[in-house]
């Protein structure tokens, strides 16, 4: 390994390095391009094949990379590899990464690479968000608030655009709003953010951590997942934002090795204590970033500025506001930013109300905590759920919400697990299981839900599960649900 890699930054002699990039997704392409532009020797490995991946590989070959795809992809590192930049979704136990660990070759993610390459002369402050749920919404809120304050901001990271792409833009940003997943955080080593927030911590992605005993100090998958989330606070220079209603996030702050002088800032959907943001009557207020915080608070926004309104979206708005305020954003920009924001689809999106029945698409609710938050927003629900459960348990949620369930319609590969939980904890709730997995399955789901719904009910797609057993992603699943609702309700009302 090159001796300088341990402290590598944007001014290091990258032309001396042999770098392997694992994955031809957007982050992999950005990482390979960044390394090629600095003169490194780059090999890109991608085990999958598709038209889009082949096109990306061809582009990188034109730029000078060696691309090994499909059957040509090696399971061990080429001799002389100095550094591996991995796709965030690649598990540490995958053959190539396990080989890197055996050989002592460092493995970074594209986030770590971006952080290092901006040092020491292109440094842009990072305000970062992680958590089991709400990351994308909070990051969008944060970007909008920063923009309303007059800052040139970019939403990057797990939200879809790699930080490395933004760094290559022709403009110089004032600040990045960075969404970070547990996978991305796992592969970080040196990031020290301006401010960071952990929104919540619940079961999710446990299948990624199921063999954590082999590569982590935490044998328990949930503990390994939590430890990766907690990495976001390491080295924070200004504010560690935590959820006062999720004690695990406050413990992360208490245990974090932060920069001297960094503050702990809480947020709550109740009345805030000192050094917190919260809600008083119908106002979002700040009792953290004002001199008179011991005996007063300042208005940031109205609850009506939070769209779509739901308790967990209020929490997301408070977290975004805390990060923005840590960066010096004035109070008025919070309300302006929230009002200006249009949240992406499939997040508690009302599709139609016909014959007293409201149809809501929350396909983004892909884990227990997200489904719990979604169900809490409605008094009487016909629940549409199912897909890939990711080794999570349904029992607690079903027990908690059994009294609001009018019925349930289940689909997807793990539908029987949900049916079993309903049978154990809500045996009186009618259940319809849709076994079809073809393109028209959602039509059958919607027709079944209509037979269970009564006036005043909400038919809620809050699947709990990931979607790739049947769809290309949660958005495609939500689109299918919306189309089926349109077809069903077109002649009604």
Secondary structure, 3 states (H helix, E strand, C coil): CCHHHHHCCCCCCHHHCEEEEECCCHHHHHHHHHHHHCCCEEEEEECCCCHHHHHHHHHHHHHCCEEEEHHHCCCCCCCCCCEEEECCCCCCCCHHHHHHHHHCCEEEEHHHHHHHHCCCCCCCEEEEEECCCCHHHHHHHHHHHHHHCCCCEEEEECCCCCHHHHHCCCCCCCEEEEECCHHHHHCCCCCCCCEEEECCCCCCCCCCCCCHHHCCCCCCHHHHHHHHHHHHHCCCCCEEEEECCCHHHHHHHHHCCCCCCCEEEEECCCCCCCCEEEEECCEEEECCCCCCCCCCCEEEEEHHHCCCCCHHHHHHHHHHHHHHHHCCCCHHHHHHHHHHCCCCCCCCEEEEEECCEEEEECCCCCCHHHHHHHHHCCCCEEEEECCECCCCCCHHHHHHHHHHEEEEEECCCCHHHHHHHHHHHCCCCEEEECCCCCCCHHHHHHHHHHHHCCCCCEEEECCCCECCCCCCCHHHHHHHHHHHHHHHHCCCC
